[in-house]
Amino acid sequence: MKNISLMNMTVFILFFGIALIEAFQKKNWLVAALFLALGLLSLWADLKINRKKK
């Protein structure tokens, strides 16, 4: 994960992390699962793009 730029990781943590925490606090499990899946998909795509740039 060291190939991810600091800005991309910050956006990832702020957007998906805060949305996921809020969904857990409200016990809205469907939304929590959605944000977790979107976050993992976004992280995977970012890692894949960074590998192609090398």
N, C-alpha and C positions, 0 to 999 in steps of 0.2 A: 504493500500500500504506500510505499515511500514515493512512488511515481506520481501520485495525485498532488496537484498544486494546492497550495494553502487556501486559495480563494474557493476552489471547487469543494474542498472539504468543509470550509466554513458554511457555505450555502447549504450543503448536504445536512450538516448538523443542525443549523438553525431551522430550516424548513421542515425536514422530515422528523427530526428529533423533537421539536416542540409540538408539532402536530400529533406525533405518536404519544407523547406524554399526556397531552390534553385528552386524547381519546381513551387512554387507560384510566385517567382520573374520572372521566364521566362514565366509565364502564361500558363504552360503546365498542364492543369487540369486533364488529364488522368493519368499522372505520379504522380501528387499530390495525387489523389484519391488512386492510387496503394500503394504509400508509407504510406499513412494514414491507409489504411486497413492492410498492413503488420505490421505496428507498433502496432496497436491495437491487432492484432492476436498474435504477439510476447509477448506483455504485458500480455494478457490473459493467454497464455501458461505458462509464468513465474509464474504468481500468482497461477495457478492450480498446478504446480509442487511444489511450496513452501508449499501449503496447504497439499499435500500428504506426505511431509517429516516430518510433525509434528505428 
